[in-house]
Amino acid sequence: MGAIFQDLRFGWRQLARNPGFTLVALITLALGIGANAAMFSVVNAVLLRPLPYPQPDRLVSVTGFYPKGAIASLQADSKTLKIAAYTPDTAFNLTWQGQAERLTGSVVSANLFSVLGMGAELGRAFRPGEDRPGQDRVVILSDALWKKRFNRDPAILGHVLRIDGDDREVIGVMPSGFAFPSSRVQLWLPLDFDLRNSFDYWNTNFMPLIARLRAGATVEQARGELHEMIAHAITQFPYVMPRSWNADATLISLQQEMVSGVRGRLIILQAAVALILLIACANVAGLLLSRAAARRKEMALRAALGAVRGRILRQLLTESVMLGLAGGGFGLMLASGALSILKLALPANMPGGAQIAINGQVLAFTSLLAIVTGLVFGLVPALSSSKVNLAETLKIAGRRSAGAAGVRVRGALIAGEVALAFMLTVSAGLLIKSLWRLAEVNPGFNPQQVVALRVSPNASLCPQRAACVAFYNELLRRAQSLTGVSAVAAANTVPLDGRLPQIPAEVEGHPVIPGATLAPMLWAGAVTPGYFRLLRIPLLEGRTFRETDTERSEPVVVVSAATARKFWPGQNPIGKHIRPVWANEPWRTVVGVVSDVYQYNLANRFPAGVDGAIYMPYPQAVNIRRQLPIAMTLLIRTNLKASDLAHELRKLVASVNPNVPVSDVRTMESIISASTAQPRSMMWLFVSFAGVALLLAAVGTYGVISHSTSQRTFEIAIRMAVGATRGDIFALVLGQSLRLALTGLALGLIASFAATRALSAFLYGTTAVDPAIFTVVAGLVLLTALLAGFMPARRATKVDPMTALRNE
């Protein structure tokens, strides 16, 4: 221990004696270690930390989606699983003390909380049977909603809240931090397993499932049982289901399912910051090699006084580990600031997002990383410096040769830096081009000067279809009279807002064969007559909707161009027919074809499983529950700012009905921007990484060329003495910089061809091996190398041969 403390004291003096070297090394390491610490904070909270439930390893997700009837069948049949169901984020109206607001919640089976192993913080969770008719008028609140809306009043238990027009008793409040199925959920309602409503029981609300393995059961046993249960559930449907329905269903860990949307992105980002750390290590290793050249005599004297190689090696590694730990300390400071930026670049409702912080696990990881980093960047210089040749080192000529050997090692490190920087910059270039291509996509409508707001009445407002139609007609009439408003319309969803209303439909010429095929799923828009004109969606054939397209008139639809091409290629779609697959639904006549619109995102018009798009006039519209859509989005074309108009619009809706909440007041341009938020954040992160990597590579290249040039002063003087011009010397030094860059480029090209394929899922309109991007980045790297070598080359041209030879 005494020897170790002696090494530490001497190492501290060495670092303090060379403040310039120490400062550059610390900044370099702080960038590399800080980026990794920040990224690990995210990965640890989202991917590595176990779910905050008892025995989380026994929680699984059942792939596929299931109606209530199938859920009840699976729950009754399973001997290996306790199965629970839930709906993803669902919107509800809460009316309390005369105020109405829109909240996000989840409808769950009564056993969900017991399956998760969680109880209420206040009150109780759902009891068995509270998802049955007559017993389901209860609600559980989140801690955040209890705090925000009810000021953490414990007397809230037993109070009756009006939710979507129904009275529900508050029976519990969940613990702080409980967030299932997402952090946006503010309340939980029980499912209504009502056998009397056959349509709702078997046709709507296809939901995801989770389960807990029963005592003694294994995942393999449960997977084998699952297929038997699904086969039995199919036989209970009141209509013929294809035998292929959920035939590939399986079980995966709940944690894997919850992070599936961000897992790939986080792994790629962690790999990217690991590359930055490798570049930082190579840079500091190069600095240590340069410093080792200046300490050769010191090491020779130590050896002459009896120090063995192991003793010298330990001293040098102690210094590098101290440097690594100091860099890790500064890196943690950078990481705490970088975390706020990372959180903005990642989905707000990411599982585990609330737990992202610099905690004990991150501190332990950073400490270990700093020690390993110190050993990695210090090992090669330490091995080189501890191998002492006394006779050679004590000669002046020997000093030059040893320096040349060190430069060769540094050259190899710099080539590696350039290769890694090339990989990161190519990745950033691919993401930039992808985002640029997305920005060029014509969404199929004109978003300029259009404001959207969500209007969500309770179902009780619409006892008959005509009441809802009258409500929205009155809203549109009053909105049209506002100053600065040129056009108004309403729709159940607007492009790129994340809502995807779908209905199964039968299409003329494409009969559905019971037990063999599934009905096509169509995106089902419900719009008022001014919708297409307001968004300037081109009409290609036929007509759009008129005021005369009412509930009592002939049922009509407008289809998108892609839908017409898919179902009636080479035919005139006008006059063709479509109808929902439900019994007694009439055929609807196609009266128009409009241009295609990107409804899902700018890369895909629709997600997998959606076969086309239809529009229905609002008075005739139906949703998956065979009902008229109640919540609608009001669209207003105006020359006013959304912020200026928002207050007027809220007053307008309240003047028609004060119990109807208004939410999501946004411009259509902001909706489009939000749809590209994830690729844009991914791009900016990689641009930042690439910028840091190029900077470090440039600094490293400058350092090795500068050190090499100083070591070659005698050679340069000889060359100039025998006739070399200053231009020759300039080209000689600059050529060395270019050779390092070209070597790194060759290595980087090979590595990038393989590495960038991991980005394929995040690219649009370009490939992972885009020649233009590779060419541009190669030019950028070469330019960086030229800039890094310019100053040393210019300094070399100013060598005075006589002075240099006299000094030698």
N, C-alpha and C positions, 0 to 999 in steps of 0.2 A: 504493500500500500504506500510505503514511503517513496518508492521509486515511481509509482503512478502519480502521486501528488507532485513529485519533482518534475515529471514530464508535463503535467498540467501547467505548473508555474512557468516552466521554460517556454511552453507553447504559447501561453498568454503574452509573454514578453516578445516573442517573435512576431505575433500578430500585431501587437501595439507598435513595434518598431517599424512596420511596413504599412502605414495607414492607407496608402493608395491601393496597394494590392488587396488588403483586407476589405476595404469599402467596395471595390468592384466585385470581389468574390461574394460578399454578403448580399449585394443587390441581385446578382445573378441567381444565387441559391434561393433568396427570398421569393423571387418570381416563380421559380420552378416548384419549390416546396409549398408556397402559398396557394398556387393554383391547384395543386393536388389535394391540399388540406380542404380547400373550399369544395372541390368536387366530391371528395370522400364524405364530407358532411351530408351532401345530398344522397349519395349512393348508400351510405350507412342508414340514413333515416328511411329511405324508400325501399331499397332492395335487401339490405342485410338484417335490419332489426326485425325480430319476430313480431307478428301481429299482436296487438295488446289484448289478447284474449287467453283464457286458460287453455293449456295444451294446444297451442296454435297448429302444431304439426298434424293434428287429427282433424283439422278443418279442410274441407275440399270444396271445389266448385264443380257443379254438374254442367257440362257443356250443352248447348242447345237452349231452346226456349219452349215453355210449356203452358197450356191454358189451365184454368183452375181445376177442371175435371181430371186432367192428367196428373196434376200435382197431388190431388187427393188420392188418386190411385197409387202413385209411387209411395206416398207416405204410409198408406195402409199395407203395401206389399213388402216393403224393405225390412229385412232382418239385420242388415249390416249398417244401415245409415239412418240418422235422424235428419230428415229433409225439411228445409224451410224455403220459402219463396219471398221475393221482394220485387218491387218495381224500381228501375233506375229513377234518377231525379224527376219528380213529378210536381207540377205547380198546383197550388191550392189558394183559395181565397180565405183569409181570416178576417172575421168581423168582430171587433171588440170595442166596447164603449163608443159606438157610433163611428168608428174608423175602420175602413177596409184596406187591406194590403195583400199583396201577392207574396206567397212564401213557397219555398221548395221543401218537399217532403218525400216520403216513401210509403207505399202501401205494402204491408208485410203480413205473412202468416203469423198466427198468434205465438208460434213456437220459435220465432226467429231469435229472440233474445236468449232463450234457454239453449238453443243450438250454439250460439256464440259464447255462452257461458257468462253473460253479463246481466247484472241487475240494475235497477234504477238507483240513482243517488237519493232521490226524494220520492216517496210513494212506492209504486210497484210497476213491474212490467206487465205485459199481457198474460192473462191466464188461459189455460186450455179452454177452447170453446168460444173465446171472444172474437173469433173470426167467422161466427155463424150468425144467421139472421136474428135480429132482435137483441143480440148481445154485443154488437160491434160499434155501438155509439160511444166510443172512448178514444182518447188520444194521448200520446206521450210526447213531451216537449224536449228539445235539446237544451243543454245548459246555456248555450249562447242566446237562444230565443228567450229563455226564462229570464236571463239577465237583462237583455236589451228591451224586451217588450213588457216584462212584468216586474222588473226591478228586484229579481230574486225573492219575490214574496212567497214564503212557504205556504201561505193560505190559498195559493193558486190551486192546490189539490181540491178536487170537488167542484171547482168552478166549471161552468158550461161555456164553451166557446162555440161560435157559429163558424163552421168550416164548410165551404162550398154549399152554403145554405142549409146544412144539417147541424143540429145541436149535438156536441160531443163533450163528455165529461173528461176533465184532465185527471189522469190517474197516476202520472209519474213524470219525473224529470230525469233524464239520463246523465251520467257523470260528465264532467268537463273533459273534453278531448275525444269523447266517443263520436266516431264519424263513420257510420255505415249506412248506405253503400258509398257515400262520398262526404266530403267536408262541407258541402253546400246544404245538406239535409238539416232542416230545422224542426221537423216533427214527423211522427210515425203514426199511421192509421192502420187498423187491422183490415185484412182482406175480408170480402163478403162471399163466403162459400155458400151460395144460394142455389140449391138444386132445382128450385122452381123456375129459375130464369135460365133455361137451357142454352139460349144463345150466348149470354154472358159467360156461362159456365164452361162452354166448349169452344167458342169462336173468337173471343176477344182476350186482351190482356195476356198475351204470351209472354211469360216472365222467365228470368234466369233463376237458378236454384243454387243454394249452398247446402252443405250437409256436414254432420260430425259423425265420424266413425264410432259405432257402438263399441262397448267394452269387448275386447278380444278379437274384433274384426280387423282385417287388413285391407289395404287399398285394392290388392289383387282380387280378393273375394268380392269386394263391393263392385268392382268393374264387371266381373262376371255376372253378378246378380242384376246389374243395371240393364243389360240388354234384354234379359227375361222380363223385367218389369215394364220396359218400354213396349215390348211386343204385346204384353197383356193390356197396357193402357190403350194401344191402338184399337183393340177390339171393342173398347167401351165408347168410342166416339159415336155420336148419333148419325154421323155420315161416314162414308167410306174414306179412310185415310190411306195414302200410299204406304206400302210396307217399308219403303226407304226412309220414312220420316224418322229423323234422329237416329238412323241406323249406326252412324259413326260417333254417337255420344260416348263420352268417357269422363273420367274424373281427373282433375288436376288440382294441385294444392291451391288453397284459397289465396295465399300470398302471391303465387305466380299469376293467378288470374287478375288480381287487383292491380298489379304493376305491369301487366302485359302491354298497356298503351305507352309506357315510358321506358320500359326496360332497355330496349334496343338503343334508344337515344342516349340514355345515361351511360351505357357501356361504351358507346362510341366517344362520348365526351370525356369519360375517364381515361380512355386510351389516348386521346389527343393530349390531355394535360400530362400524361406519363411521358409522351414524346418530348414535351417541353422540358420536363425534368432531365431526361437523357441529354438533351442539348445543353442544359445548364451544367450538368456533370462534366460533359466533354469540355466545356469552356473553362471550368475551374481546374480540371485536370491539366489543361493546356497552360493555365496560369502557374500552376504548381511546377510544371516541367520547366517553365522559364525561370522560376524562382530557384529550382534545383540547380540550374546551371551556375547561378550566382553563389550557391552554398556548397559547391564541390570541394573547395579548400577546407571549409568547416567540417565536412564529412570525412575528408582525408585526415585532418588533425584528430578527429574523434577516433578514427580507426588506428592512427599511429599511437594514440594514448591507451589503446587496449579495448575500445568498444567493439563488440562483436556485431555482425550484421543484424541479428535479431534485435539487439538493443537499439540500433539506429532506426530499424524499420518500425519498432514500437513508438519511438519518439515522433517520427514523421506521421504515422497513422493517428497518433493522439492529436497532433495539430490539425489534421484534416477533419477528424471527428468533431473537435471543438468548433471548427469553422462551420461544419454541417449543422451542429446544434444551434449555433448563433444564427445561421441562416434560417433554420426552422423557427426560431423565436420570432424573427422579423416576418417570416412567412405567415405565421399565425395572425399577426396584425393585418397583413394584406388580405388574408382569407376572410377575416370578419367583415371587411368592407366588400370583398368580392361576393360574399353570400347574398347580400341584398340585390346585387345585379343578377346573379344566377336565379334567384327566386322569381324575378320579373320575367326571365327568359323561359321559365318552365311553367307547365299548366298550373293554374291557381288551385284546382281541385285535385292535384296529384296526391295519391295515398301517401300518408306519412309526411306530407309537406309541412304540417304544423310543428313537427318535431325536428325540423332541420335547424341545427345550431352547432356552435363550437362547444362540444361537451367532453366528458372524460374519455370516451372512446376515440373521439377525434384527436384529443391531446395525445393519447397513447399512440395512435397511428402516426401522428406527425413526429413524435419523438423517435419512434422506431424508424420512420422514413429518413429522418435527419441523420441518425447514426449509420444506417445502411448507405445513404447517399455519401456521407463522409468517407466511409470505407471504399465505396466504388470509385469516387473521383480521386481518392488519395492513394489507391493501391499501386497503379502503374508508376506514378512519380516516385512513390516511396521505394518500390522495388528497384527503380532505375538509380535513385540517389544512394541507396544503401549498398549498392554493388560498387565498391571503391577500389580503384587501381592506383595505389600510392605513387608509383613511379610516374605514371602518365599524368595524374592529376596535378602533381607539383611542377610539371613543365608547362610553359606558356602555350606551346603548340598543342599539348594535350587538352588544354581548355577549349581550344577551337574545335577539335574533333568531337569532344564530348557534347559541345553545344550543337553541332550538326546532327548528331544522333538524336538529341532531344527534339530538334525541329522536325525530324522525320516522323517521330511518334506523334507530335502535335499536328503534323499534316494529316496523318491518318484520322485523328480525332476530328479535325475540322471537316474532312471529307464526309465523315459520319454525320456531323451537324448539318451540313448542307443537304445531305440526303433526307434527313428527318424534316428539315425546314421545307424542302421541296414537297414532301408528302402532305404536310399540313397546309401549305399554300395552294396546292392542287385541290385539296378537299374544299378549302374556302372558295376557290375559283368555281368549282362545280356547283356549290350551293348558291353562289352569286348568280351564275347563269340560270340556274333553276328558278330562282326567285324572279329574275328578270323575265324569263319566259312566262311565269305565272302572271306577272304584271301586264304582259301583252295579251293575255287571254281576254277575248270579248265575252263578258258574262252573259250576253244575250239581252241585256236591258240597259237603260240609261239611268245611272244612280244619281246624277247631279241634281241638286236642289230638291231632293226627296227626303222627307222626314217620316220615320215609322214609329208608332207607339202601340203597345199591346193593350188591348181592352179585354177584360176577363169577367164577364157577368157570371153570377151563380146560375145553376140549372133552373132554379125556381123562377128566374126572370123569364124563362121561355117555356111556359106550360104547353104551348103549342108553337109550331114552327113559325106561324105568322107573327107571334109576339117578338121573336128574335129579329125577324126580318124588319119589322117596324122599328125596333130599337136602333138598328144600324142605319136604316134609311134616315131616321131623324138625326143621328150623329153626323152622317155625311152631309145632310142638308145644312146643318148649323156650321159644320167645319168649312163648307164651301163659301159661307158668308164672311169668314174671317178676312181681315185685311192682309193682303200679300199672298193669298192662297189662290192658285190658278187651277188646280185639279185635285180631286179626292177620290179615293177608292178604299176598299177593304178586302182582305184575304185571310184565310186561315193560317197561312204562312207566307213568308217572303223569301226570295232566293238567299241562300248562304246564311240564314239565321239559325241553323242547327235543327230545325223542326222538319220531320219527314213523315207527314200524314200518308198512310198507305191503305189501300183496300185490295182484297183479292177480286179479280174480275174475269168474266168470260168475254172473249173477243170473237167477233164474227169471223168464221173461217178457221178458228183454232179451238175446237171443242176440248173441254176438260174430261179426260177419261177417269172415272172414279176408280180409286185403288191403284192407278198407274201413273198419273201425272198430277201435279199441283197446279192450281189456278195461277196465272200470272199476277204478280204483285205490282200495282201501279201507284205511282205518286199521285195523290188526289187533291188537287187544288180546288178550293171553294172561293170564288171571286165575284165581286160586283162588276157591273158592266164597264165601268171606267178603268179597270185594272190594266188592261193591255195598253190602252192609250196613255195612261199616266206613266207607266214604266217604259213606254215606247218599245214594246215587244212587237216586232213586225208580223203582220198577218200575211201568210203565204197563199192560202186558198180559203174560199168560202167567206164566212163572216165570224165576228166575235159575238158577245152576248148583248142582248137588248133589254130594255126595261120590261118588255112583254114576255121575257122568259121567266115565268113565275111558277109557283108550286103547282098550279092547275094547268099549265100549258104543256105542250109536248116535251118530254125529257130530252135534253140535248147536252152534248159535250164538245169541247175543243181539244184537239190532241196536239202534241208536239211533233215536229217534223221527223225526229228520230223514231218516235213511236209509230207513225204512219209508215215509214220505210221498213220497220221491223216486221209489222204484222200484215201489211198489204203492199209488198214491194211491186213496183210497176203498175199499181192499180190506183184508181181515183179514190182517196179515202172519204171524200164527202158522200154522205149517205150510208156509210158503214155503221155498224152498231157495236156497242159495248154495254155490259151491265155487271153490277156486283153479283157475286155468285150466290147470294142469299135467295132463298125461296121468295117468290112473289115480287121480286124486284123487276121493274120493266126494263126493256132494252132502251138504251139512250142513243140517239142519232148523232153521228159526227157531223157538225155543221161548219167546222173551220179547222185550219191547220196553222199553227203559229211557229215562229222560229224557236229553236232549242235554247233553253236557259240552263245555266249551271246552278242547280238547286243545292247540291251537297257541298262541294268545294270547287275551287277553280281547276283542280286536276281531274275531277270526276263529276259528271252531272249527277250521278246517283251512286249509292253504295251497291255492293254486290247483293244480288237478290231482288233488286227493283228492275222491272222490265220495261218501264216506260212512264209517260206522264200524261195525265188528262186534267182538264179544268172543267168544273161544273159551275153553272150560275148559282149564286148563294141560296136562293130560295129552294132550289132542287138538290142541294148538296147533301151528301151523307158521309159519315166517317166510319171507322172500323166497327163501331158499336151500333151502326145503322141509325145514327142520329144526326141531326143538323149540328155542325161545328158551332160551339157557343163562343169560345174565346177567339177573337179575331185581331188582326193587325190593321190599324188604320194608317193609310198612306196618304201623304199630303205633299203636293209639289208646291214649293214656296220659294220666294227670294229672301225669306227671313232666316236667321240663325236658329238652329234647333233649341239652343238655350233660351232664346227670346220667346220662342213659340211654346215651349213646354208648359209654362204656367198657364197660358191661355187654353191649351188643350186639356189640361187637368180640370180647369174650371168648366170647360165646355162639357166634358163627360159627366162631371158632378151635377151640372144643371139638368142633364137628362135623367140621371139616376145616381144619387150620392153614394150608394152602396157598391158601385162598380169600381174596382181598383184599376189604376193605370200604371203600367211599368214599361221598362225598356224603351225610353224615348231616345232614339238614335237616328242619325242620318244613314241613308243607304250606303254612302261612301265609307262610313265608319264600320258598317257591317261587313263590307268587302275587305276592309283593312284587317278586321278581326279574324276573318277567315284565313288570312295568310300570316297570322301572328306567330304560329309555331315554326314554319319554315324560315321566317324572317329572324326570329330569335336564334335559331340554330345557325343561320348564316353569320350573324354578328358575333356569336361566340367563336366560330371558326376563324373569322376574319381577325378577331383579337388574338387568338392563339397563333395564327400565321404571322401576324405582325411582330409578336414577341419572339417567335422562332427565327424570323429573318433578322431581327435586330441582334439577337444573340449570335447567330451565325456570322453576321457582319463584324461584330465586335471580336469574335473568335478569329475570323480570317485576318482582320487587321492586326490582332496580337501576334499571330504566328508569322505573318509576313514582316511585321516590324521587328520582331525578335530575330528572325532569320537574317534580315538585312543587317542588323547590328552585328551579328556574328560573322557576316561575310564582308565586313569592312576591308579587311586585308585583301581578299579576293577581288573586290570591286576596285581597290586602289591599283592592284596589278593590272587588271583589265584596262583601266583608264591610262595607266602608264605606257602600255604597249599599243595604244591607239583607239580604244573603244570610245565612242562618242557618248554624250549624255543621253541621246535618244536610245542608243543601244542598252545602256544601263537601265533606263526607264522601262524599256520593253522587257528586259531580263526579269526585273522584279515584278512587274505587272503580269508577266507570263506565268510566274509562280502562283500568283493569286488565281489566275484563270485555270491553271492545271488542277488546283485543289477544287475549284468550283465544278469543273467538268467531271472530275472523278466522283464528286458527290452527286452530280446530276445523273451520271450513269447508274450509280447505286440507287438513287431516289426513283428513277424511272422504273427500274425492276420492281422495287418494293411497292411503288404506287399502283402499278397495274393490278397487284393483288389486293392491296389495302383499301383502295377506293371502292371496291365492289361492295364493301360493307355499307356504303352510303346509298346504294341503288334505291332502297326503299324511300329515301328522302329526296330523290331527284325527280324533276319533271322537265321534259323537253330536252334532255341531254343524257348522255350515257356516262358510265363511270370511267371511261377511257376516252373522253372527248379530246380529239387531236388539237383543236384550237386552244383549249384551256392549258393542255400540257405545253404547247409551244409558247404561249404568252408567259406562263409561270417560269419556264426555262429561261426565257429572255430576262425576266425580272431577277432571277437568281444570278444570272451572269452579270447584269448591271450592278447588283449589290456587291458582287465580288470585285468588279472594277472599281467601285467607289471605295471599298475596303482596302484595296491595294494601292490606290492613287497616292495617298500621303506618304507611305513608306517608299514608294517608287520615286516620288518627287524628292524626298529627303536623300535617297541614295545618289541622285544626280548631283547633289551638292557636296559630295565627299571630295576633300582635297587630297590627291594622291600622295604628295610629299609629306603632309602632316600625318596621314594614316600610316605610311611606311616607316616614318621616323618613330612613331609610337610603338609599332610592332617590333 
